[in-house]
Amino acid sequence: MQIHPVVQAVTDRIRAKSADTRSEYLAQVDALAQRPPQMRSMGCANIAHAVAGVPANDKLRIVEIKGPNVGIVTAYNDVLSAHAPLQRYPDILKDEARKHGATAQVAGGVPAMCDGVTQGMPGMELSLFSRDAIAMGTAVALTHDTFDAALLLGVCDKIVPGLLIGALHFGHLPMVFVPAGPMTSGLSNNDKAKVRELAAQGLVGREKLLEAEMAAYHDAGTCTFYGTANSNQMLLEAMGLHVPGNAFINPEDGARELLTREAMRTVLDITAGKRFAPIGRVVDERCIVNAMVALLATGGSTNHLIHWVAVARAAGIVIDWNDFEQLSSVVPLLARVYPNGAADVNQFQAAGGPGYVIGQLLAAGLMHGDVLTVRPEGLAAYATVPRVEAGELVWQAATESGDDSVLRPVSAPFSPTGGLKLLTGNLGRSVIKVSAVPLDRHVLRAPAWVFDSQEALQAAFKSGALEQACQTNGHNGLVCVVRWQGPRANGMPELHKLTPPLAVLQGKGYQVALVTDGRMSGASGKVPAAIHVSPEALAGGPLAKIETGDMVLLDAETGIMQAEVDAAVWEARPLATIPADQLRANGRGLGRELFAGFRRNALSAEEGACTWLSN
């Protein structure tokens, strides 16, 4: 199938603007690839240190037989349900490596924090920056330089982007990602959201709310809504960095261990020279575009408009929100998974999952099929679903949707365009996830109420002041502006705690929206939210100019985010400054002091909020 002209045009534009940085990156990858294996040439003391802790037979394989040695970088901890199953993976992978004359070592662990635990808490202010800390941890693990390949074990929000950024700085090595899969379905996401809204109104107490939350988040595995964690897995499938169909198999499913062992066999095949697939060559401009298309086609997390900019930059590739916007104009929405629909990711998988989506997009020319992947069949291998037959893995083509309320073909999509929209105007540049917002909420014009923190908005809701303002301002609604939430101000936390109160007001018939330089992930829900506003207020962005009472137009159909203030008045208006005590508090306590350099060096959200690149 010939590639869609818009997809090709975006790819060509990305390739052109990335020419210098990509060439520099590939030169470094090639230089590292041309070295002799370091375990074969390093000093005797270095080798002795590297193998001192491994069993005698593994030492023999590494030192005398000179078999391949695979590094394992793991995000295991048992605070994150998604990562708890990874505890047993290293032993499985080492066992499989030995069966093929190879060895494997846990090269290192990386931190992995849960946004669900830290939501609305001070720890959330380290969440975004944990991505770059994970990338650094990956580099520390692999910089021992004793590995012929690597397996990367991780699933959730910042963990996969961080692992991938770190891995791309070792682009000469073949690498495969190894997930653990989602937990089984519990209380539905819609029912959980209803209880949260009742709690926000004081209609149910803590006991009922906790009961609902624990019924939803009840077991090992990834949360079952289609937020950043599960979007990560969809994107890795589209990039050809998984064993095909690995994303959404439950941790206790019989196929899970077989897929984990297959990951080791896959990376060993590459080290044996059966195909050429170092990760720095797999992740090229076409691969990045494929990931962007998969995100748009499934209505995935808005966080990836930050994370995948950073991932691309790690491979010397430059993308921005204009690229997402142009792709969104031609990529149809093929999936309805919460918060874009009622289904969870287990229903998504049962309906055909990533295999069905990738097959549809390839057939329509909306993805590049002529790309390197970790499998010899290329991206076509990812248009399949794995099954277990007689104890062995087999892959079947995912040609039909098992449930057209969850997955639809390109010929009959839920929407002819993707689920994300770029908004521009005198308030800056932002993104909105329109696939989760009812059509009658895509355009909103109302006065602004400016808040300096999410706590201030919550207090205004609890006191009844927000609803009173909606009733009395003559516009039956509000645009709530929450500023000083960008990377440099306080680490750009998720603002999920604002969804229930705003959803309550919207449910009462008021026109409400959120505008912020903070984040809302793929679980942001049905309230219009113009997020990631860039430049952020602390960097002199326009949110530092807006005042309570200014009329604001949010138009997700035409892509406008505008304060309706006379141009001369707007130009002359001074920039507000963050309250000094708030700025001081943002950098104190619970480890936040250690991240001062991250806040100081962070680029804008549209530049990936990278802390490791200079302007």
C-alpha positions as CSV (number, residue, x, y, z in Angstrom):
1,M,0.0,0.0,0.0
2,Q,1.3,3.4,-1.0
3,I,1.9,5.7,2.0
4,H,-0.7,8.4,2.6
5,P,0.6,11.7,1.1
6,V,0.2,13.6,4.4
7,V,1.9,11.0,6.4
8,Q,4.8,11.1,3.8
9,A,4.9,14.9,3.9
10,V,5.2,14.9,7.7
11,T,7.9,12.3,7.6
12,D,9.8,14.2,4.9
13,R,9.5,17.4,7.0
14,I,10.8,15.7,10.1
15,R,13.7,14.1,8.2
16,A,14.6,17.5,6.7
17,K,14.6,19.4,10.0
18,S,16.4,16.5,11.7
19,A,19.1,16.2,9.1
20,D,22.0,17.5,11.2
21,T,21.1,16.1,14.5
22,R,20.2,12.7,13.1
23,S,23.5,12.5,11.1
24,E,25.4,13.4,14.2
25,Y,23.5,10.7,16.2
26,L,24.1,8.0,13.6
27,A,27.8,8.8,13.4
28,Q,28.1,8.2,17.1
29,V,26.0,4.9,16.9
30,D,28.2,3.7,14.0
31,A,31.4,4.6,15.8
32,L,30.4,2.6,18.9
33,A,29.2,-0.3,16.7
34,Q,32.6,-0.6,15.1
35,R,34.5,-1.2,18.3
36,P,35.4,-4.7,19.3
37,P,33.2,-6.2,22.0
38,Q,34.3,-4.5,25.2
39,M,34.1,-7.7,27.3
40,R,36.7,-9.2,25.0
41,S,39.1,-6.3,25.1
42,M,38.9,-4.8,28.5
43,G,41.5,-5.4,31.2
44,C,41.5,-8.6,33.3
45,A,40.6,-6.7,36.5
46,N,37.6,-5.1,34.7
47,I,36.4,-8.5,33.5
48,A,36.9,-10.1,36.9
49,H,34.8,-7.4,38.6
50,A,32.0,-7.8,35.9
51,V,31.6,-11.5,36.4
52,A,32.5,-11.9,40.1
53,G,28.9,-12.4,41.2
54,V,27.7,-14.8,38.5
55,P,27.5,-18.6,38.7
56,A,30.6,-20.5,37.5
57,N,29.0,-21.8,34.4
58,D,28.0,-18.3,33.4
59,K,31.5,-17.1,33.9
60,L,32.7,-19.8,31.6
61,R,30.2,-18.8,28.9
62,I,31.2,-15.1,29.2
63,V,35.0,-15.4,29.6
64,E,36.0,-18.6,27.8
65,I,33.3,-19.4,25.3
66,K,32.6,-15.7,24.7
67,G,28.9,-16.2,24.2
68,P,26.6,-13.2,24.1
69,N,25.9,-11.4,27.3
70,V,22.5,-9.6,27.7
71,G,22.0,-6.8,30.1
72,I,18.6,-6.5,31.9
73,V,17.4,-3.1,33.0
74,T,14.4,-3.4,35.3
75,A,11.9,-1.1,36.8
76,Y,10.7,-3.7,39.3
77,N,9.2,-2.6,42.5
78,D,6.1,-3.8,44.3
79,V,4.6,-0.3,44.9
80,L,3.5,-0.2,41.3
81,S,1.0,-2.9,40.4
82,A,2.2,-2.9,36.8
83,H,5.8,-3.6,37.8
84,A,5.3,-6.1,40.6
85,P,5.2,-9.1,38.1
86,L,8.7,-8.1,36.9
87,Q,10.2,-9.6,40.1
88,R,10.4,-13.0,38.6
89,Y,11.4,-12.0,35.0
90,P,15.2,-11.9,35.4
91,D,15.3,-15.6,36.5
92,I,13.1,-16.5,33.5
93,L,15.3,-14.5,31.1
94,K,18.5,-15.9,32.5
95,D,17.2,-19.5,32.1
96,E,16.2,-18.8,28.5
97,A,19.6,-17.3,27.7
98,R,21.4,-20.3,29.0
99,K,19.3,-22.6,26.8
100,H,20.9,-20.8,23.8
101,G,24.5,-20.6,25.1
102,A,24.2,-17.0,26.3
103,T,24.1,-15.3,29.6
104,A,22.1,-12.4,31.1
105,Q,22.8,-10.1,34.0
106,V,20.6,-7.5,35.8
107,A,22.6,-4.5,34.8
108,G,20.6,-2.2,37.0
109,G,17.3,-1.0,38.3
110,V,15.7,2.3,37.6
111,P,13.3,4.2,39.8
112,A,9.6,3.8,39.0
113,M,7.0,6.0,40.7
114,C,3.2,5.8,40.4
115,D,1.2,8.9,39.5
116,G,-1.8,7.1,41.0
117,V,-0.1,7.1,44.4
118,T,1.3,10.6,44.2
119,Q,-1.7,12.3,42.5
120,G,-2.3,15.7,44.2
121,M,0.6,15.1,46.5
122,P,4.0,16.8,46.6
123,G,5.6,13.7,45.2
124,M,3.8,14.3,41.9
125,E,6.2,17.2,41.3
126,L,9.0,14.7,40.7
127,S,6.9,12.6,38.4
128,L,7.8,14.2,35.0
129,F,11.4,14.6,36.0
130,S,11.6,10.9,37.0
131,R,11.5,10.2,33.3
132,D,14.9,11.8,32.8
133,A,16.2,10.2,36.1
134,I,15.1,6.8,34.6
135,A,17.0,7.6,31.4
136,M,20.1,8.4,33.5
137,G,19.6,5.2,35.5
138,T,19.4,3.2,32.3
139,A,22.6,4.8,31.1
140,V,24.4,4.0,34.4
141,A,23.3,0.4,34.1
142,L,24.5,0.0,30.5
143,T,27.6,2.1,30.8
144,H,29.4,-0.9,32.3
145,D,29.8,-1.6,28.5
146,T,29.9,-5.3,29.0
147,F,26.7,-6.3,27.1
148,D,26.0,-7.4,23.6
149,A,22.3,-6.5,23.8
150,A,19.8,-5.4,26.4
151,L,16.2,-6.2,27.6
152,L,14.3,-3.3,29.1
153,L,11.6,-4.2,31.7
154,G,9.1,-1.5,32.4
155,V,5.5,-0.5,31.7
156,C,4.2,2.7,33.2
157,D,3.9,6.4,32.5
158,K,7.5,7.9,32.7
159,I,9.2,4.6,32.9
160,V,9.0,3.4,29.3
161,P,9.9,6.9,27.8
162,G,12.8,7.1,30.3
163,L,14.0,3.6,29.5
164,L,13.7,4.4,25.8
165,I,15.6,7.7,26.0
166,G,18.4,6.0,28.0
167,A,18.5,3.1,25.5
168,L,18.8,5.4,22.5
169,H,22.0,6.7,24.0
170,F,23.3,3.2,23.5
171,G,21.9,3.0,20.0
172,H,24.5,0.5,18.8
173,L,23.0,-2.3,20.8
174,P,20.0,-4.4,19.9
175,M,17.3,-4.0,22.5
176,V,13.8,-5.4,23.2
177,F,11.2,-4.1,25.6
178,V,9.5,-6.6,28.0
179,P,6.2,-5.6,29.6
180,A,4.0,-7.3,32.2
181,G,0.5,-6.6,30.9
182,P,-2.7,-5.1,32.5
183,M,-4.5,-6.3,35.6
184,T,-7.8,-8.1,35.0
185,S,-10.9,-6.0,34.9
186,G,-12.4,-4.8,38.2
187,L,-14.9,-2.0,38.8
188,S,-15.4,-0.2,35.5
189,N,-13.7,3.1,34.9
190,N,-17.1,4.8,34.3
191,D,-18.5,3.5,37.7
192,K,-15.3,4.5,39.4
193,A,-15.6,8.1,38.0
194,K,-19.2,8.4,39.1
195,V,-18.2,7.5,42.7
196,R,-15.4,10.1,42.5
197,E,-17.9,12.8,41.4
198,L,-20.2,11.9,44.3
199,A,-17.3,12.1,46.7
200,A,-16.4,15.6,45.3
201,Q,-19.9,16.7,46.1
202,G,-19.8,15.2,49.6
203,L,-22.5,12.7,48.8
204,V,-20.4,9.6,49.7
205,G,-17.8,9.3,52.3
206,R,-14.2,8.1,52.4
207,E,-15.2,4.5,53.1
208,K,-17.3,4.2,49.9
209,L,-14.7,6.0,47.9
210,L,-11.9,3.8,49.1
211,E,-14.1,0.7,48.4
212,A,-14.6,1.8,44.8
213,E,-11.0,2.7,44.2
214,M,-9.8,-0.6,45.6
215,A,-12.3,-2.5,43.4
216,A,-10.9,-0.7,40.4
217,Y,-7.2,-1.1,41.3
218,H,-7.3,-4.6,42.7
219,D,-4.4,-6.7,41.4
220,A,-1.0,-6.9,39.8
221,G,-0.7,-5.4,36.4
222,T,-1.2,-2.1,34.7
223,C,-4.4,0.0,35.4
224,T,-7.0,-0.9,32.9
225,F,-7.8,2.6,31.5
226,Y,-6.1,3.8,28.4
227,G,-3.8,6.3,30.0
228,T,-0.1,6.9,29.5
229,A,1.0,3.5,30.7
230,N,-1.1,1.6,28.3
231,S,-0.5,4.1,25.5
232,N,3.2,3.4,26.0
233,Q,2.6,-0.3,25.1
234,M,0.6,0.6,22.0
235,L,3.4,2.9,20.8
236,L,6.1,0.3,21.4
237,E,4.1,-2.2,19.3
238,A,3.9,0.4,16.5
239,M,7.6,1.0,16.8
240,G,8.5,-2.7,16.5
241,L,10.3,-2.8,19.8
242,H,8.2,-5.6,21.5
243,V,7.6,-9.2,20.7
244,P,4.4,-8.8,18.6
245,G,1.2,-8.7,20.6
246,N,3.0,-8.5,24.0
247,A,1.3,-5.3,25.2
248,F,-2.0,-6.4,26.8
249,I,-1.6,-10.0,27.9
250,N,-2.5,-10.3,31.6
251,P,0.4,-11.1,34.0
252,E,-1.0,-14.5,34.9
253,D,-2.1,-15.5,31.4
254,G,-0.4,-18.6,30.1
255,A,1.1,-16.7,27.2
256,R,2.9,-14.2,29.4
257,E,6.0,-16.3,30.3
258,L,6.2,-17.7,26.8
259,L,6.3,-14.1,25.4
260,T,8.9,-13.1,28.0
261,R,11.1,-16.0,26.9
262,E,10.5,-15.0,23.3
263,A,11.9,-11.6,24.0
264,M,15.2,-13.2,25.0
265,R,15.2,-15.4,21.9
266,T,14.4,-12.3,19.7
267,V,17.3,-10.2,21.0
268,L,19.7,-13.2,20.8
269,D,18.8,-13.7,17.1
270,I,19.9,-10.1,16.4
271,T,23.2,-10.6,18.3
272,A,23.8,-13.7,16.3
273,G,23.7,-11.7,13.1
274,K,20.4,-13.1,11.8
275,R,19.3,-9.6,11.1
276,F,20.6,-6.0,11.6
277,A,18.5,-4.2,14.2
278,P,20.4,-2.0,16.7
279,I,17.9,0.2,18.5
280,G,19.4,3.4,17.1
281,R,18.6,2.2,13.6
282,V,15.2,0.8,14.4
283,V,14.1,4.2,15.8
284,D,14.3,6.4,12.7
285,E,11.9,9.1,11.4
286,R,9.5,6.6,10.0
287,C,9.4,4.7,13.3
288,I,8.6,7.9,15.2
289,V,5.8,8.8,12.8
290,N,4.4,5.3,13.2
291,A,4.2,5.8,16.9
292,M,2.5,9.2,16.5
293,V,-0.1,7.7,14.1
294,A,-0.8,4.9,16.6
295,L,-1.3,7.4,19.4
296,L,-3.8,9.4,17.3
297,A,-5.6,6.4,16.0
298,T,-6.3,5.1,19.5
299,G,-6.9,8.4,21.3
300,G,-3.9,7.9,23.5
301,S,-2.4,9.9,26.3
302,T,-1.6,13.6,25.8
303,N,1.5,13.0,27.9
304,H,3.1,11.5,24.8
305,L,3.1,14.9,23.1
306,I,5.8,15.6,25.6
307,H,7.4,12.2,26.0
308,W,7.8,11.2,22.4
309,V,9.3,14.6,21.5
310,A,12.0,13.8,24.0
311,V,12.3,10.2,22.8
312,A,12.7,11.4,19.2
313,R,15.3,13.9,20.3
314,A,17.3,11.1,22.0
315,A,17.6,9.6,18.5
316,G,18.5,12.9,16.9
317,I,15.0,13.4,15.5
318,V,13.2,16.7,15.9
319,I,9.4,16.7,16.1
320,D,6.9,19.2,17.4
321,W,3.2,19.6,18.0
322,N,2.6,20.8,14.4
323,D,3.6,17.3,13.2
324,F,1.0,15.8,15.5
325,E,-1.6,18.3,14.3
326,Q,-1.0,17.5,10.7
327,L,-1.1,13.8,11.2
328,S,-4.3,14.1,13.3
329,S,-6.0,15.7,10.3
330,V,-5.8,12.4,8.4
331,V,-5.5,9.6,11.0
332,P,-9.0,8.3,11.9
333,L,-9.9,7.3,15.5
334,L,-10.3,3.5,15.5
335,A,-10.6,2.8,19.2
336,R,-13.0,3.7,22.0
337,V,-11.2,2.9,25.3
338,Y,-11.8,4.8,28.6
339,P,-11.6,7.8,28.9
340,N,-12.7,7.9,25.2
341,G,-15.3,5.2,25.7
342,A,-16.6,2.7,28.2
343,A,-14.3,-0.2,27.4
344,D,-11.1,-1.0,29.2
345,V,-7.8,-2.3,27.8
346,N,-8.8,-5.9,28.3
347,Q,-11.8,-5.4,26.1
348,F,-9.6,-3.6,23.7
349,Q,-7.3,-6.6,23.6
350,A,-10.2,-9.0,23.2
351,A,-11.5,-7.0,20.2
352,G,-8.2,-7.3,18.4
353,G,-5.9,-4.9,20.3
354,P,-2.8,-3.4,18.8
355,G,-2.6,-6.1,16.1
356,Y,-6.0,-5.0,14.6
357,V,-5.2,-1.3,14.8
358,I,-1.7,-1.7,13.2
359,G,-3.1,-4.0,10.5
360,Q,-5.8,-1.4,9.6
361,L,-3.3,1.5,9.5
362,L,-0.8,-0.4,7.4
363,A,-3.5,-1.4,4.9
364,A,-4.7,2.2,4.6
365,G,-1.1,3.5,4.0
366,L,-1.2,5.4,7.3
367,M,1.9,3.7,8.7
368,H,5.3,3.0,7.2
369,G,5.6,-0.7,6.7
370,D,9.1,-0.6,5.3
371,V,10.8,-0.2,8.7
372,L,13.3,-2.2,10.8
373,T,11.8,-3.9,13.8
374,V,13.2,-6.4,16.3
375,R,11.4,-9.2,14.2
376,P,12.5,-10.3,10.8
377,E,9.0,-9.9,9.3
378,G,9.0,-6.1,9.9
379,L,6.0,-4.2,11.0
380,A,3.6,-6.7,9.4
381,A,4.4,-9.0,12.3
382,Y,2.7,-6.6,14.6
383,A,-0.7,-6.9,12.8
384,T,-1.2,-10.2,14.6
385,V,-2.4,-11.5,18.0
386,P,-0.4,-14.2,19.9
387,R,-2.1,-17.5,20.9
388,V,-0.8,-20.6,22.7
389,E,-1.3,-23.9,21.0
390,A,0.2,-27.1,22.4
391,G,2.4,-25.1,24.7
392,E,3.9,-23.0,21.9
393,L,3.3,-19.4,20.7
394,V,1.6,-18.9,17.4
395,W,0.5,-15.6,15.8
396,Q,-2.7,-15.1,14.0
397,A,-3.6,-12.2,11.7
398,A,-5.9,-9.7,13.4
399,T,-8.2,-9.1,10.4
400,E,-11.6,-8.6,12.1
401,S,-12.7,-6.5,15.1
402,G,-14.2,-8.6,17.8
403,D,-16.4,-5.7,19.0
404,D,-17.2,-2.7,16.8
405,S,-18.1,-0.6,19.9
406,V,-14.5,-0.8,20.8
407,L,-12.5,-1.2,17.6
408,R,-13.5,-0.2,14.1
409,P,-11.9,-0.4,10.7
410,V,-10.4,2.6,8.8
411,S,-13.5,2.4,6.5
412,A,-15.9,3.1,9.4
413,P,-14.0,4.9,12.2
414,F,-15.4,6.5,15.3
415,S,-14.1,9.8,13.9
416,P,-12.3,10.7,10.6
417,T,-9.6,12.5,12.5
418,G,-7.3,11.7,15.5
419,G,-8.2,12.4,19.1
420,L,-5.8,15.3,19.7
421,K,-6.0,19.0,18.7
422,L,-3.4,21.8,18.8
423,L,-4.7,25.1,20.1
424,T,-2.9,28.4,19.4
425,G,-3.6,32.1,20.1
426,N,-2.4,34.9,22.4
427,L,-2.4,32.5,25.4
428,G,0.3,30.3,23.8
429,R,0.2,26.8,22.4
430,S,-1.5,23.9,24.0
431,V,-3.1,20.6,23.2
432,I,-6.6,19.2,24.0
433,K,-7.8,15.6,23.9
434,V,-11.0,16.1,21.9
435,S,-11.8,12.4,21.6
436,A,-12.8,12.4,25.3
437,V,-14.9,15.6,25.2
438,P,-18.5,15.6,24.0
439,L,-19.0,17.5,20.7
440,D,-21.2,20.1,22.3
441,R,-18.2,21.1,24.5
442,H,-15.7,21.6,21.8
443,V,-16.3,25.4,21.6
444,L,-16.6,27.4,24.8
445,R,-16.5,31.1,25.6
446,A,-16.5,32.2,29.2
447,P,-14.8,34.5,31.7
448,A,-11.5,33.4,33.2
449,W,-10.9,32.7,36.9
450,V,-7.1,32.6,37.5
451,F,-5.7,30.3,40.1
452,D,-2.1,30.1,41.3
453,S,-2.4,26.4,42.4
454,Q,-4.7,23.4,42.0
455,E,-5.4,23.6,45.8
456,A,-6.9,27.1,45.3
457,L,-9.3,25.8,42.6
458,Q,-10.3,22.9,44.8
459,A,-11.0,25.3,47.7
460,A,-13.1,27.5,45.5
461,F,-15.2,24.5,44.5
462,K,-15.6,23.2,48.0
463,S,-16.8,26.6,49.2
464,G,-19.4,26.9,46.4
465,A,-17.7,29.9,44.9
466,L,-17.0,28.3,41.6
467,E,-20.7,27.3,41.1
468,Q,-21.8,30.8,42.3
469,A,-19.5,32.4,39.7
470,C,-21.0,30.2,36.9
471,Q,-24.5,31.2,38.0
472,T,-23.9,35.0,38.3
473,N,-21.4,36.0,35.6
474,G,-23.9,36.0,32.8
475,H,-22.2,33.2,30.8
476,N,-23.3,30.1,32.7
477,G,-19.7,28.9,33.0
478,L,-16.0,29.6,33.6
479,V,-12.6,28.9,32.1
480,C,-10.4,27.9,35.1
481,V,-6.8,28.9,34.5
482,V,-4.3,27.2,36.7
483,R,-0.8,28.5,36.2
484,W,2.7,28.0,37.7
485,Q,2.4,24.3,36.9
486,G,5.0,24.0,34.2
487,P,8.3,22.2,34.2
488,R,10.4,25.0,35.6
489,A,7.8,26.1,38.2
490,N,7.2,22.9,40.0
491,G,7.9,19.9,37.7
492,M,4.7,20.0,35.7
493,P,2.5,17.7,37.9
494,E,-0.6,15.9,36.7
495,L,-3.7,17.7,37.8
496,H,-6.2,14.8,37.9
497,K,-7.6,16.0,41.2
498,L,-9.3,18.8,39.3
499,T,-11.3,16.5,37.0
500,P,-14.0,15.5,39.5
501,P,-15.0,19.0,40.7
502,L,-15.1,20.4,37.1
503,A,-17.0,17.3,36.0
504,V,-19.5,17.9,38.7
505,L,-20.1,21.5,37.4
506,Q,-20.3,20.3,33.8
507,G,-22.8,17.7,34.9
508,K,-25.0,20.4,36.3
509,G,-25.1,22.1,32.9
510,Y,-22.4,24.7,33.3
511,Q,-19.9,25.4,30.5
512,V,-16.5,24.8,32.2
513,A,-13.0,24.2,31.0
514,L,-9.4,24.1,32.3
515,V,-6.5,26.0,30.9
516,T,-3.1,25.1,32.4
517,D,0.6,24.8,31.9
518,G,0.4,21.6,33.9
519,R,-0.4,18.1,32.7
520,M,-3.4,15.9,32.4
521,S,-2.8,12.4,31.1
522,G,-4.9,10.0,29.0
523,A,-7.3,9.7,32.0
524,S,-8.2,13.4,31.8
525,G,-11.8,12.7,31.0
526,K,-14.7,14.6,29.6
527,V,-14.0,18.2,30.7
528,P,-12.4,20.3,28.0
529,A,-8.8,20.9,29.1
530,A,-6.2,23.0,27.2
531,I,-3.1,21.6,28.8
532,H,0.7,21.8,28.5
533,V,0.4,25.6,27.6
534,S,3.8,26.7,26.3
535,P,5.7,28.8,27.1
536,E,4.8,28.2,30.7
537,A,3.9,31.1,33.0
538,L,7.2,31.0,34.9
539,A,9.2,31.3,31.6
540,G,7.3,34.5,30.7
541,G,4.4,32.7,28.9
542,P,1.1,34.4,28.3
543,L,-0.6,32.7,31.3
544,A,1.3,35.2,33.3
545,K,-0.7,38.0,31.7
546,I,-4.2,36.7,31.9
547,E,-6.5,38.1,34.6
548,T,-9.6,37.0,36.3
549,G,-12.6,38.3,34.3
550,D,-10.9,38.2,30.9
551,M,-13.1,36.5,28.3
552,V,-11.5,33.4,26.9
553,L,-12.4,31.5,23.7
554,L,-11.5,27.8,23.5
555,D,-12.4,26.5,20.1
556,A,-11.3,22.9,19.5
557,E,-12.8,22.9,16.0
558,T,-10.7,25.8,14.6
559,G,-7.8,25.4,17.0
560,I,-8.1,28.7,18.9
561,M,-7.2,29.5,22.5
562,Q,-7.6,33.3,22.9
563,A,-8.0,35.8,25.6
564,E,-10.4,38.4,24.1
565,V,-8.5,41.4,25.3
566,D,-7.6,44.5,23.2
567,A,-4.3,43.8,21.5
568,A,-2.7,47.1,22.8
569,V,-3.9,46.4,26.3
570,W,-2.7,42.8,26.2
571,E,0.7,43.9,24.9
572,A,1.1,46.5,27.7
573,R,-0.1,44.3,30.5
574,P,2.8,43.3,32.8
575,L,3.7,39.7,33.5
576,A,2.6,38.4,36.9
577,T,5.2,36.6,39.0
578,I,4.8,33.4,41.0
579,P,4.3,34.1,44.7
580,A,7.7,33.9,46.4
581,D,6.5,31.6,49.1
582,Q,5.0,29.2,46.5
583,L,8.2,29.1,44.5
584,R,10.2,28.4,47.6
585,A,7.8,25.6,48.7
586,N,8.0,24.0,45.3
587,G,11.6,23.2,45.9
588,R,11.5,22.0,49.5
589,G,10.7,18.7,51.1
590,L,10.3,15.1,50.0
591,G,13.4,15.2,47.9
592,R,12.4,18.2,45.8
593,E,15.7,19.9,46.6
594,L,17.6,17.3,44.6
595,F,15.7,18.2,41.5
596,A,16.5,22.0,41.5
597,G,18.8,21.4,38.4
598,F,16.0,19.6,36.6
599,R,13.6,22.6,37.1
600,R,16.3,25.1,36.2
601,N,17.3,23.3,32.9
602,A,13.9,22.0,31.7
603,L,12.9,23.0,28.2
604,S,9.2,23.7,27.4
605,A,6.6,21.0,27.1
606,E,6.6,21.3,23.3
607,E,10.4,20.6,23.4
608,G,9.8,17.5,25.5
609,A,10.5,19.2,28.9
610,C,14.0,17.7,28.4
611,T,16.5,18.5,31.2
612,W,19.5,17.0,29.4
613,L,19.5,19.3,26.3
614,S,20.6,22.9,26.2
615,N,18.5,25.6,24.4
